[in-house]
Amino acid sequence: MSQHDMVIDNGPKGDVGRVDFSAALQALASKNSGPGEPSTKYDYMDWPDTNTGYLKQWNPGEGAFAPVRGLDPRILTSAASGGAAYAVTFVPAINGFVAGIQYFFRADVANTGACTFNANGVGAVAIKKLLGGAYVDLVIDDIPANHLCFMIYSATLGAMVLLNPNRAAITSAAIKEAYSNLVVPVASNTTYTLSADEVIVKDASGNPMVLGPLNLTSLDLSQAGSIGVANGIKSAVLGASVWYFPYLVAKSDGTAALWLDTSSTIPTPPTGYTYWYRLHGLKTDSSSHLIYKKQTNNKSTYTNTGTGFPLIASGLIGSVSVPTYVPTSISPFVPPTAREIGVLLHDAAGTFVVAAPNANFGAVASTNPPPVYAAVGGSWPAIAADYLVLESTNIYIASYAASAYWRCTGWIESL
């Protein structure tokens, strides 16, 4: 290492000039490297600062040397610490991280969640990524094994920002209904199961994580041993005539479980399960037994165990000719998270049976007929089945005879 002012001195003898010329050439060869700044600066001259471990360039506008990159040109493979702390050793060593400088390393193992980066023991800093306009911690597999990581240090964050996370293409807005072959049936009157090729869960900050394939079974939710544990229930065993909300929950390391909660918005699963995805509601009957039904992707269908679909109403109700629509609650049959209800209308006598989402519809034969109605006439029974988009916790019904029935076949949710 040597430095020179790049001005060849004159001397009484030729040797003086030759020696000074040689010193200048040596300084050029080593790019003026050294632990201190060159005494004479030229616009945009490079200076490898061996004290800090950074290549610096003279900025004439600022009148100072500005760091450009680390002196070590190698892409080093990190020394792992459980996928949570990455560390490398640059040669020559750096003495700290510099804002705006890019850092590179190859990960020896995949990250297991939030993680840090350290170099030459200067101090570990968090590795963040940009998601939805905010800088957030990494989630599992944002850095796969052998991943070449490109980072830039932010002094404002006091952290490295990973420019090429493995999941950069996945955003919170893109995973409203992110599942493949999701099936959640009630398996017995106290248990349910889940199978899926893939489901994306999110934490409270919207960070996504892919799970799958999955095959999970809940504990017996009528037993005290299921309270507060993975695959269990929130705070008490199954109660009578209650809507519960099952969740697929996960830890940051990808451990998955089922969880039955009383909240449809924010679950409180066991400690460590910070990722979740809400499934369709489960209802108990008056005996505290789960009512049989099956969720397939975003549709839930009641299971007919021999007594027919759940009965919403029956008999002579309102008037189909006036018409007079009677509001009828659907809260016992679909959860508050449902956006559509499946209805089955039938009348053994073959007369009119109608259903609508509000009372603003006209008679069946009008130019403003109800969206779902059954009518045949004669000796044939009248049957109709369809989905109504819900506008409230009621549907509006009317019939022509006492032999009319309205049943619920299931519902559709937007998850």
ZABA-601883 format. One record per atom (N, C-alpha, C): x, y, z. Coordinates in steps of 0.001 Angstrom, whole numbers, padded with zeros to 6 digits, always signed. Example, Ala and Ser with C-alpha at 12.3 -4.5 7.8 and 13.67 -1.06 7.14 Angstrom:
<nodes>
+013190-005690+007800 +012300-004500+007800 +013200-003300+007800 +012850-002250+007080 +013670-001060+007140 +012900+000030+007870 
</nodes>
This chain:
<nodes>
+000847-001191+000000 +000000+000000+000000 +000884+001243+000000 +000549+002228-000830 +001285+003492-000846 +000391+004567-001415 +000769+005801-001119 +000041+006951-001626 +001033+007975-002159 +000541+008855-003043 +001418+009841-003673 +000564+011012-004105 +001198+012201-004157 +000447+013380-004604 +000372+013480-006119 +000985+012514-006824 +000958+012407-008274 +001681+013569-008975 +002545+014262-008226 +003394+015320-008797 +004846+014859-008663 +005553+014705-009801 +006925+014201-009802 +007879+015334-009408 +008601+015097-008317 +009523+016124-007821 +010755+016226-008712 +011279+017438-008816 +012554+017658-009463 +013669+017506-008437 +014827+017174-008867 +015953+017035-007946 +017257+017290-008668 +018308+017512-007890 +019614+017761-008529 +020156+016558-009255 +019666+015422-008894 +020142+014214-009543 +018985+013451-010148 +019232+012692-011176 +018178+011921-011845 +017525+010891-010959 +018297+010360-009989 +017746+009323-009127 +016564+009822-008319 +016606+011107-007921 +015505+011655-007128 +014217+011622-007929 +014293+012043-009162 +013107+012025-010013 +012632+010612-010276 +013596+009696-010457 +013205+008313-010732 +012537+007687-009515 +013095+007966-008344 +012486+007417-007116 +011083+007959-006925 +010896+009249-007128 +009570+009847-006953 +008605+009322-008004 +009114+009117-009220 +008279+008569-010281 +007852+007142-009937 +008760+006358-009394 +008438+004991-008996 +007394+004984-007885 +007505+005912-006928 +006541+005991-005827 +005150+006316-006354 +005108+007193-007363 +003814+007544-007951 +003183+006339-008637 +004016+005564-009353 +003506+004375-010018 +002985+003347-009010 +003718+003203-007876 +003274+002277-006851 +001938+002715-006253 +001766+004007-006073 +000504+004526-005543 -000633+004257-006523 -000343+004411-007812 -001372+004119-008814 -001727+002644-008803 -000709+001795-008675 -000949+000355-008695 -001810-000085-007514 -001627+000552-006369 -002401+000191-005177 -003626+001088-005002 -003881+001951-006003 -005041+002843-005992 -005081+003745-004756 -003905+004156-004302 -003791+005061-003158 -004374+004468-001885 -004314+003128-001774 -004873+002495-000590 -004072+002850+000654 -004755+002867+001782 -004100+003161+003041 -005113+003455+004120 -004672+003566+005369 -005596+003806+006481 -006034+005254+006619 -005346+006166+005930 -005708+007570+005991 -005914+008145+004602 -006574+009293+004519 -006864+009910+003229 -005579+010343+002532 -005538+010250+001198 -004414+010847+000464 -004346+012346+000746 -003149+012862+000832 -002996+014284+001183 -003468+015202+000070 -003285+014769-001169 -003731+015559-002318 -004880+014832-002997 -005987+015573-003206 -007173+014964-003786 -007384+015454-005211 -007904+014537-006025 -008290+014866-007390 -009747+014459-007579 -010431+015175-008468 -011853+014889-008672 -012071+013420-009012 -012930+012798-008210 -013392+011415-008445 -012279+010366-008317 -011226+010699-007602 -010183+009705-007386 -010666+008656-006387 -010224+007421-006576 -010570+006333-005669 -009579+006253-004529 -010075+005821-003373 -009213+005575-002222 -009713+004340-001473 -009027+003221-001586 -009367+002054-000772 -008961+002303+000685 -009931+002555+001529 -009691+002873+002935 -009523+001571+003706 -008295+001212+003981 -008031-000060+004665 -008391-000001+006145 -008678+001188+006650 -009075+001304+008058 -010541+000912+008252 -011402+001301+007275 -012835+001006+007401 -013263-000187+006562 -012415-000584+005580 -012772-001706+004714 -013646-001322+003541 -013723-000024+003195 -014565+000435+002092 -013741+001139+001023 -014147+000947-000237 -013623+001741-001336 -014368+003068-001331 -013593+004168-001326 -014197+005497-001286 -013773+006299-002514 -014591+007276-002852 -014307+008123-004019 -014454+009577-003599 -013487+010406-004083 -013522+011824-003736 -014653+012509-004493 -015542+013144-003737 -016667+013877-004316 -016343+015362-004236 -015999+015982-005383 -015584+017389-005325 -016701+018316-004879 -017957+017917-005159 -019066+018766-004746 -019226+018819-003243 -018967+017675-002568 -019080+017620-001115 -017750+017857-000409 -016669+017771-001190 -015346+017957-000593 -014999+016864+000386 -015403+015632+000069 -015143+014517+000980 -015117+013215+000197 -014503+012207+000823 -014532+010862+000257 -015838+010172+000670 -016526+009622-000298 -017791+008939-000026 -017639+007439-000254 -018151+006600+000661 -018059+005145+000466 -018818+004703-000792 -018237+003765-001524 -018847+003231-002736 -019256+001781-002536 -018393+000977-001964 -018660-000437-001708 -017585-000969-000779 -017792-002189-000306 -016765-002831+000498 -015578-003228-000349 -014436-003335+000274 -013226-003681-000466 -013182-005153-000865 -013858-005999-000094 -013837-007428-000399 -014797-007694-001552 -014300-008102-002736 -015175-008280-003898 -015896-009626-003909 -015579-010517-002971 -016158-011855-002986 -017609-011846-002511 -018400-012798-003024 -019731-013049-002487 -019587-014197-001502 -019618-013857-000228 -019317-014827+000813 -020563-015618+001193 -020349-016876+001549 -021434-017692+002070 -021500-017508+003582 -022700-017261+004077 -022861-016956+005489 -022602-018171+006363 -022280-017893+007614 -022213-018929+008636 -023538-018893+009379 -024294-019972+009313 -025667-019973+009806 -025718-020047+011321 -026815-019560+011839 -027138-019726+013254 -028625-020008+013346 -029000-021210+012889 -030393-021617+012969 -031324-020923+012006 -030800-020291+010953 -031650-019614+009991 -032223-018310+010504 -031704-017830+011649 -032209-016582+012214 -031140-015498+012262 -029868-015883+012137 -028774-014910+012216 -027717-015285+011178 -027542-014400+010202 -026539-014635+009164 -025314-013773+009462 -024118-014336+009242 -022881-013609+009524 -021834-013945+008469 -021045-012926+008102 -019942-013110+007158 -018722-012368+007685 -017555-012678+007099 -016307-012010+007478 -015643-011468+006217 -015681-010154+006065 -015045-009517+004918 -013556-009309+005198 -012733-009398+004137 -011298-009135+004232 -010919-008146+003139 -010413-006950+003497 -010240-006471+004868 -011588-006236+005553 -011536-006167+006869 -012757-006036+007657 -013372-004648+007504 -014705-004610+007540 -015389-003324+007621 -015540-002966+009094 -015675-001677+009386 -015804-001256+010781 -017216-000796+011120 -018178-001032+010195 -019570-000652+010426 -020337-000656+009118 -021652-000566+009217 -022487-000518+008019 -022706+000938+007609 -022734+001181+006292 -022837+002536+005757 -024136+002667+004977 -024878+003726+005241 -026159+003958+004577 -025993+004041+003071 -026878+003344+002341 -026882+003400+000891 -025943+002430+000215 -025109+001732+000983 -024167+000776+000402 -024844-000583+000264 -024585-001254-000858 -025135-002582-001082 -024213-003641-000482 -024843-004655+000070 -024111-005781+000646 -024664-007073+000040 -023760-008015-000201 -024146-009271-000841 -023650-010442+000001 -024444-011489+000047 -023958-012742+000620 -024835-013879+000111 -024306-015073+000200 -025067-016261-000179 -025460-016992+001104 -026767-017237+001263 -027271-017871+002479 -026982-019368+002457 -026407-019869+003525 -026119-021305+003589 -027367-022111+003937 -028306-021500+004684 -029560-022173+005043 -030709-021201+004843 -031929-021734+004775 -033122-020897+004647 -033429-020213+005969 -034012-019018+005883 -034410-018343+007120 -035667-018993+007693 -035802-018898+008998 -036945-019504+009687 -037949-018464+010160 -037771-017229+009710 -038638-016130+010127 -037820-014861+010181 -038134-013980+011124 -037354-012760+011296 -035896-013122+011536 -034971-012361+010914 -033558-012719+011018 -032683-011477+010960 -031381-011680+011184 -030428-010577+011253 -029218-010858+010370 -028408-009788+010165 -027172-009891+009390 -026065-009196+010165 -024896-009847+010201 -023726-009266+010860 -022516-009495+009967 -021561-008577+010045 -020317-008700+009273 -019163-008244+010133 -018149-009073+010253 -016937-008748+011003 -017240-008356+012447 -018352-008829+012970 -018686-008566+014363 -019030-007127+014680 -019446-006343+013667 -019762-004931+013925 -021102-004773+014631 -021904-005838+014692 -023209-005776+015341 -024313-006227+014405 -025168-007118+014888 -026251-007652+014059 -027352-006619+013867 -027845-006532+012640 -028984-005660+012338 -030074-006507+011679 -031299-006113+011840 -032418-006853+011264 -032386-006779+009742 -032892-007828+009108 -033096-007823+007653 -034586-007603+007415 -034940-006572+006669 -036335-006236+006385 -036620-006409+004895 -037904-006325+004553 -038326-006286+003150 -039461-005279+003030 -039685-004789+001825 -040763-003845+001573 -042015-004624+001198 -043095-004421+001956 -044347-005115+001706 -045503-004161+001944 -046303-003925+000896 -047469-003065+001042 -047135-001661+001495 -045965-001151+001094 -045581+000214+001449 -044906+000332+002802 -044673-000782+003489 -044034-000751+004802 -042877-001744+004831 -041892-001443+005668 -040758-002340+005843 -041063-003284+007003 -041052-004581+006722 -041469-005576+007701 -040413-006660+007832 -040517-007425+008923 -039611-008553+009119 -039841-009620+008050 -038825-010421+007817 -038955-011522+006873 -039800-012630+007479 -040395-013446+006612 -041120-014637+007040 -040366-015851+006519 -040772-017001+006979 -040081-018241+006650 -039902-018393+005132 -038689-018751+004714 -038323-018992+003323 -038275-017745+002453 -038284-016546+003044 -037996-015363+002234 -036569-015459+001700 -035711-016142+002466 -034350-016436+002012 -034217-017953+001937 -034332-018539+000753 -034137-019990+000643 -032654-020337+000823 -032392-021598+001072 -031003-022052+001142 -030306-021781-000187 -029056-021308-000127 -028222-021001-001290 -028688-019758-002040 -029567-018963-001417 -030087-017745-002053 -029013-016668-002062 -028818-016018-003213 -027898-014887-003315 -028661-013639-002890 -028299-013079-001743 -029045-011972-001142 -028417-010629-001530 -029241-009749-002054 -028842-008387-002377 -029516-007462-001371 -028713-006724-000616 -029262-005881+000435 -028676-004472+000349 -029390-003538+000923 -028885-002177+001053 -029164-001730+002483 -028191-001038+003076 -028349-000639+004471 -029090+000682+004567 -030113+000708+005444 -030874+001930+005705 -030551+002415+007105 -029949+003602+007186 -029645+004176+008500 -030938+004571+009215 -031958+004957+008450 -033235+005341+009051 -033870+004159+009771 -033829+003000+009132 -034387+001798+009742 -033425+001147+010720 -032133+001426+010531 -031133+000702+011299 -031123-000764+010931 -031388-001035+009644 -031563-002423+009195 -031145-002557+007737 -030902-003808+007343 -030687-004132+005943 -032047-004316+005266 -032174-003851+004053 -033381-004076+003262 -033044-005091+002175 -033688-006251+002236 -033459-007309+001249 -034177-006929-000044 -033426-006780-001116 -033985-006319-002386 -034593-007451-003196 -034254-008690-002889 -034745-009815-003689 -035283-010960-002825 -036286-010680-001963 -036857-011779-001177 -037531-012801-002082 -037519-014036-001649 -038100-015122-002424 -039580-014908-002673 -040257-014210-001759 -041693-014016-001865 -042047-012588-002288 -041172-011962-003052 -041413-010570-003416 -042691-010382-004204 -043127-011424-004943 -044320-011280-005780 -045609-011450-005010 -045530-011923-003751 -046749-012151-002977 -047030-010922-002137 -048181-010314-002323 -048578-009162-001540 -049876-009458-000821 -050152-008661+000182 -051376-008874+000955 -052611-008785+000074 -052600-007858-000896 -053773-007691-001751 -054003-008877-002673 -052958-009669-002896 -053062-010768-003856 -053500-012079-003233 -053756-012083-001911 -054044-013357-001276 -055369-013343-000532 -056388-012733-001128 -057696-012711-000496 -058300-014109-000420 -058164-014905-001439 -058687-016261-001450 -057598-017198-001973 -056524-017300-001204 -055365-018061-001665 -055385-019444-001039 -055954-020391-001770 -055981-021775-001326 -056133-022651-002546 -055807-023914-002367 -055969-024885-003445 -056526-026163-002852 -057692-026574-003369 -058351-027809-002912 -058547-027835-001408 -059087-026740-000882 -059360-026630+000549 -060673-027328+000881 -060617-028290+001790 -061803-029034+002208 -061807-029117+003731 -062921-028677+004351 -063026-028675+005812 -064378-029274+006200 -064455-030576+006416 -065711-031198+006825 -065795-031378+008344 -067033-031380+008864 -067259-031821+010236 -067167-033348+010213 -066216-033880+010966 -065956-035315+010915 -066812-036105+011901 -067132-035497+013035 -068007-036099+014042 -068701-034960+014758 -069535-035257+015732 -070243-034152+016378 -069367-033352+017338 -068063-033721+017433 -067145-032951+018273 -065794-032688+017604 -065628-033074+016340 -064353-032871+015653 -064577-032401+014215 -063551-031798+013646 -063561-031447+012227 -062151-031626+011687 -062008-031676+010377 -060713-031903+009749 -060460-030848+008675 -059229-030792+008207 -058848-029900+007101 -057857-030614+006213 -058081-030529+004909 -057102-030980+003932 -056983-029917+002852 -055796-029749+002325 -055578-028744+001276 -054232-029008+000620 -054154-028683-000660 -052863-028719-001341 -052004-027546-000882 -052671-026404-000663 -051935-025197-000290 -052887-024163+000281 -052446-023479+001334 -053175-022353+001902 -052157-021291+002286 -052469-020037+002038 -051593-018945+002454 -052173-018307+003711 -051367-018279+004760 -051749-017641+006015 -050976-016334+006146 -051487-015432+006986 -050829-014140+007187 -050730-013831+008669 -049708-013021+009022 -049635-012550+010399 -050350-011210+010509 -050295-010592+011681 -051044-009362+011921 -050578-008212+011046 -049348-008286+010522 -048816-007239+009646 -049076-007521+008171 -049720-008647+007882 -050001-008992+006497 -048920-009789+005814 -047882-010199+006548 -046830-011009+005948 -047370-012399+005629 -047203-012865+004397 -047758-014165+004010 -046793-015317+004223 -047361-016506+004375 -046577-017732+004433 -047407-018845+003804 -046775-019632+002954 -047459-020719+002263 -047345-021998+003086 -048485-022671+003296 -048518-023959+003979 -049074-025010+003033 -048590-026203+003132 -049147-027268+002329 -048091-028257+001856 -048551-029475+001523 -049924-029963+001660 -050293-030163+003126 -051603-030125+003410 -052082-030159+004784 -053097-031269+004992 -053006-031927+006131 -054002-032887+006592 -054046-032793+008112 -055051-032113+008629 -055139-031821+010053 -056472-032293+010617 -056481-032668+011885 -057699-033086+012573 -057748-032409+013934 -058881-031864+014288 -059018-031213+015581 -059051-032242+016704 -058821-031783+017906 -059038-032607+019083 -060535-032775+019310 -060909-033622+020244 -062310-033752+020648 -062672-032487+021423 -063452-031615+020800 -063712-030284+021345 -064721-030289+022483 -065188-031458+022866 -066076-031563+024029 -065289-031888+025295 -063969-032079+025147 -063135-032458+026269 -062299-031274+026769 -062107-031223+028082 -061361-030114+028687 -059930-030044+028178 -059372-031182+027773 -058003-031199+027281 -057804-030462+025971 -058898-030066+025318 -058792-029338+024046 -058743-027832+024241 -058913-027359+025464 -058993-025921+025721 -057599-025292+025701 -057422-024283+024846 -056202-023483+024839 -054984-024120+024231 -055141-025234+023519 -053986-025904+022919 -054181-026010+021412 -053082-026287+020705 -053145-026452+019250 -054138-027542+018886 -054916-027291+017818 -055978-028182+017343 -057161-028228+018305 -057197-027255+019209 -058251-027210+020201 -059168-026021+020058 -059682-025556+021205 -060714-024526+021246 -060278-023427+022203 -060826-022231+022070 -060314-021055+022750 -060364-021132+024271 -061541-021131+024868 -061593-020963+026323 -062530-021914+027047 -063370-022634+026324 -064301-023573+026952 -064702-024615+025914 -065160-025767+026385 -065598-026805+025457 -066837-026337+024710 -067231-027094+023707 -068367-026720+022872 -069608-026420+023704 -070255-025286+023382 -071499-024907+024038 -072678-025155+023125 -073874-024893+023608 -075093-025154+022855 -075476-023968+021984 -075823-024252+020723 -076342-023253+019768 -075421-022042+019642 -074142-022303+019383 -073132-021250+019287 -072471-021304+017916 -072221-020124+017339 -071405-020047+016139 -069936-019948+016562 -069128-020854+016064 -067686-020815+016277 -066997-020543+014938 -065737-020072+015046 -064993-019741+013832 -063653-020470+013851 -063512-021481+012990 -062252-022228+012927 -061200-021467+012127 -059959-021654+012529 -058824-021027+011854 -057762-022092+011572 -057069-021885+010458 -055804-022563+010228 -054745-021625+010771 -053970-022067+011772 -052955-021218+012393 -051580-021848+012190 -050545-021026+012312 -049188-021535+012079 -048167-020718+012851 -047065-021381+013187 -045904-020698+013751 -045016-020207+012609 -044037-019383+012941 -043151-018838+011901 -042291-019917+011257 -042139-021074+011933 -041352-022153+011336 -042199-023072+010459 -043484-022747+010279 -044351-023520+009405 -045182-024586+010101 -045032-024730+011416 -045869-025668+012160 -047322-025223+012091 -048207-026102+011611 -049604-025737+011383 -050518-026485+012339 -051675-025882+012630 -052663-026502+013510 -054025-025892+013237 -055058-026518+013756 -056413-025966+013723 -056688-025254+015039 -057611-024299+014987 -057950-023526+016187 -059396-023052+016073 -060201-023318+017097 -061606-022919+017094 -061783-021741+018036 -062247-020616+017484 -062344-019367+018226 -063780-018865+018212 -064071-017889+019060 -065388-017259+019059 -065380-015938+018295 -064205-015500+017840 -064081-014264+017069 -063940-014581+015594 -064629-013807+014767 -064528-013985+013322 -063502-013048+012700 -062832-012254+013540 -061894-011267+013004 -060472-011484+013483 -060263-011557+014788 -058915-011707+015335 -058905-012867+016324 -058278-013984+015965 -058238-015125+016880 -057185-014929+017971 -057283-015724+019006 -056268-015733+020068 -055763-017160+020237 -054970-017638+019285 -054472-019022+019329 -053387-019193+020388 -052914-020412+020583 -051845-020643+021559 -050593-019843+021221 -049767-019631+022230 -048530-018863+022070 -047675-019427+020934 -047168-018516+020116 -046279-018906+019020 -046967-019033+017685 -048296-019178+017699 -049041-019294+016439 -049471-017890+016007 -048625-017246+015222 -048821-015843+014864 -049373-015650+013457 -049570-016730+012719 -050139-016655+011371 -051490-017363+011382 -052442-016831+010615 -053743-017490+010591 -054509-017247+009293 -055485-018088+009091 -056412-017960+007966 -057770-018458+008462 -058789-017605+008381 -060102-017977+008892 -060831-018892+007923 -061446-019925+008476 -062261-020859+007713 -063726-020527+007940 -064638-021309+007361 -066069-021043+007515 -066558-021426+008904 -067565-020705+009369 -068105-020930+010697 -068638-022337+010918 -068601-022761+012187 -069174-024040+012613 -070241-023750+013666 -071388-024412+013543 -072510-024165+014463 -072777-025425+015289 -073115-025214+016562 -073526-026339+017399 -075052-026341+017543 -075595-027507+017822 -077029-027617+018046 -077329-027473+019543 -078559-027721+019932 -078962-027545+021329 -078306-028553+022257 -077698-029595+021696 -076991-030605+022500 -075483-030374+022510 -075045-029210+022055 -073617-028855+021997 -072836-029738+021038 -073521-030232+020008 -072868-031039+018981 -072678-030200+017719 -071548-030391+017050 -071327-029706+015785 -072349-030187+014757 -072940-029242+014034 -073874-029586+012967 -073067-029980+011737 -073417-031099+011146 -072628-031621+010034 -072743-030715+008803 -071593-030344+008282 -071513-029587+007033 -070103-029732+006496 -069887-029273+005265 -068584-029429+004614 -068251-028159+003852 -067090-027592+004153 -066584-026448+003396 -065697-026955+002273 -065968-026488+001041 -065121-026773-000115 -064742-025438-000735 -063479-025055-000572 -063010-023732-000977 -063862-022662-000308 -064632-021839-001042 -065369-020762-000383 -066858-021076-000202 -067241-022323-000368 -068659-022711-000228 -068811-023758+000870 -069789-023542+001746 -070141-024522+002770 -071504-025102+002465 -071634-026421+002602 -072889-027113+002321 -073250-027994+003512 -074488-027856+003974 -074949-028719+005062 -075035-030157+004574 -074741-031081+005484 -074829-032497+005175 -076213-033012+005572 -076913-033587+004617 -078242-034141+004909 -078052-035517+005540 -078318-035587+006838 -078130-036851+007567 -079399-037686+007632 -080407-037300+006836 -081638-038074+006790 -082871-037305+007190 -082679-036148+007792 -083821-035329+008227 -084004-034095+007351 -083227-033986+006270 -083339-032841+005388 -082432-031709+005798 -082330-030713+004933 -081539-029527+005247 -082227-028736+006362 -081459-027903+007094 -082047-027121+008182 -083263-026305+007711 -084311-026344+008493 -085575-025698+008143 -085574-024238+008585 -085717-023332+007621 -085782-021906+007928 -087193-021522+008352 -088197-021955+007594 -089602-021624+007898 -090509-022564+007115 -091771-022595+007499 -092760-023400+006779 -094149-022813+006994 -095064-023191+006095 -096461-022792+006251 -096882-021661+005337 -098069-021180+005558 -098640-020066+004802 -098108-018776+005404 -097263-018091+004659 -096584-016887+005161 -096734-015774+004141 -097185-014610+004579 -097310-013457+003702 -098283-013701+002578 -098017-013056+001449 -098874-013215+000277 -098025-013115-000978 -098213-014085-001891 -097470-014036-003143 -098193-013209-004194 -099448-012857-003950 -100223-012119-004948 -100225-010623-004687 -100193-010185-003409 -100268-008746-003124 -099072-007970-003690 -097792-008336-003470 -097295-009383-002581 -096968-008801-001215 -096862-009684-000228 -096427-009311+001116 -095270-010221+001507 -094072-009629+001624 -092884-010397+001992 -092656-010266+003495 -092386-011377+004144 -092195-011404+005590 -090709-011605+005905 -090114-010685+006678 -088695-010856+007031 -088507-012068+007944 -087508-012866+007628 -087230-014081+008388 -085728-014166+008649 -085357-014301+009915 -083936-014319+010285 -083237-015559+009748 -082032-015332+009237 -081200-016457+008781 -079991-016652+009695 -079929-015896+010816 -078792-015987+011740 -078562-017383+012307 -079623-018184+012554 -079362-019536+013060 -078748-020472+012014 -078760-020067+010733 -078406-020994+009659 -077106-020657+008937 -076732-019378+008927 -075469-018975+008304 -074746-018032+009257 -073408-018039+009264 -072660-017151+010159 -072735-015708+009674 -072389-014757+010526 -072409-013344+010118 -071401-013023+009021 -070491-013932+008752 -069484-013727+007706 -069961-014169+006327 -071152-014750+006242 -071669-015239+004957 -072068-014071+004066 -071833-014204+002766 -072262-013177+001812 -073451-013654+000974 -073614-014980+000875 -074753-015548+000152 -075289-016727+000944 -076596-016969+000808 -077221-018104+001460 -077831-019018+000403 -077625-020331+000576 -078248-021302-000311 -079633-021650+000225 -080683-021474-000602 -082055-021752-000168 -082679-022829-001055 -083460-023667-000423 -084246-024689-001115 -085708-024425-000794 -086512-024137-001824 -087938-023858-001677 -088725-025040-002220 -089746-025484-001475 -090555-026582-001998 -091966-026537-001403 -092877-027046-002201 -094274-027127-001794 -094872-028369-002444 -095288-029314-001626 -095821-030574-002141 -097078-030362-002971 -097785-029267-002723 -099026-029006-003453 -098769-028321-004788 -097531-027944-005045 -097205-027322-006324 -097576-025864-006427 -097783-025169-005306 -098152-023745-005350 -096911-022873-005188 -097111-021561-005226 -096000-020615-005189 -095304-020571-003825 -093953-020551-003899 -093095-020302-002732 -091998-019359-003214 -091784-018236-002516 -090829-017240-003010 -089857-016839-001900 -088701-016330-002334 -087691-015810-001407 -086927-014686-002085 -086549-013664-001306 -085850-012496-001841 -084943-011913-000760 -083937-011113-001156 -083035-010512-000168 -083623-009278+000519 -084710-008704-000058 -085392-007573+000562 -086858-007605+000159 -087645-006642+000629 -089090-006647+000394 -089513-005774-000777 -088580-005411-001637 -088882-004470-002715 -089260-005146-004033 -089495-006440-004005 -089839-007164-005223 -091358-007255-005367 -091777-007474-006613 -093205-007587-006894 -093662-009038-006866 -094831-009278-007453 -095377-010622-007531 -094608-011435-008575 -094797-012753-008547 -094082-013639-009458 -094334-013285-010915 -095570-012923-011251 -095926-012636-012641 -095653-011196-013056 -095068-010390-012150 -094810-008984-012456 -093511-008823-013227 -093207-007586-013570 -091925-007299-014235 -090798-007140-013223 -091124-007288-011947 -090135-007197-010862 -090282-008424-009961 -090079-009631-010520 -090336-010849-009745 -089229-011111-008733 -089499-011885-007691 -088462-012255-006730 -087408-013134-007408 -086161-013101-006923 -085074-013846-007587 -085190-015357-007466 -085855-015867-006422 -086009-017305-006261 -087474-017609-005981 -088080-018465-006815 -089444-018897-006533 -089670-020274-007139 -090598-020992-006505 -090986-022312-006979 -092475-022283-007292 -092826-022781-008466 -094235-022812-008871 -094384-023796-010014 -095268-024776-009843 -095529-025749-010900 -097015-025809-011211 -097802-026060-010184 -099253-026183-010383 -099645-027623-010621 -100933-027913-010452 -101422-029282-010641 -100988-030160-009479 -100730-031421-009773 -100392-032366-008715 -098898-032530-008509 -098082-031789-009279 -096643-031912-009144 -096122-030979-008045 -095122-031423-007271 -094561-030535-006245 -093740-029421-006889 -093661-028299-006210 -092866-027163-006672 -091543-027147-005902 -090414-027096-006621 -089086-027110-005986 -088176-026114-006708 -087408-025364-005953 -086408-024457-006519 -085258-024331-005539 -084058-024224-006056 -082871-024060-005213 -081927-023062-005862 -081401-022132-005065 -080490-021121-005598 -079805-020427-004429 -078938-019462-004768 -078263-018661-003743 -078775-017230-003804 -078996-016639-002644 -079389-015237-002523 -078219-014441-001962 -077896-013324-002600 -076895-012417-002046 -077530-011704-000853 -076901-011801+000294 -077488-011271+001526 -077304-009763+001630 -078369-009102+002047 -078319-007662+002287 -078481-007337+003760 -078886-008325+004544 -079074-008159+005983 -079064-009548+006618 -079470-009612+007867 -079561-010909+008538 -080929-011551+008324 -081716-011002+007405 -083031-011566+007055 -083085-011919+005579 -083920-012882+005242 -084428-013005+003883 -085924-012750+003952 -086543-012485+002817 -087962-012097+002781 -088726-013143+001980 -089751-013729+002620 -090414-014888+002040 -091921-014705+001996 -092551-015487+001120 -094019-015519+001021 -094414-016847+000385 -095653-017295+000659 -096126-018559+000089 -097625-018471-000177 -098113-019477-000856 -099526-019531-001238 -100305-020529-000389 -099586-021488+000206 -100284-022545+000942 -099496-022955+002173 -100148-023667+003079 -099523-024119+004322 -098501-025216+004098 -098462-025771+002902 -097522-026858+002604 -096158-026364+002130 -095891-025049+002216 -094628-024469+001763 -093514-024653+002801 -092285-024844+002295 -091111-024970+003163 -089952-024165+002565 -089125-023619+003482 -087872-022957+003100 -086749-023601+003900 -085740-024095+003233 -084612-024737+003904 -083301-024078+003482 -082298-024216+004323 -080956-023678+004036 -080035-024810+003624 -079451-024690+002441 -078524-025721+001970 -077071-025398+002311 -076776-024144+002632 -075399-023747+002966 -075188-022275+002714 -073949-021891+002485 -073636-020475+002255 -072305-020334+001551 -072029-019101+001126 -070778-018746+000470 -070177-017568+001235 -068878-017597+001425 -068189-016512+002098 -067094-015932+001210 -066730-014692+001508 -065543-014085+000896 -064465-014065+001955 -063437-014879+001788 -062369-014971+002793 -061168-014184+002355 
</nodes>
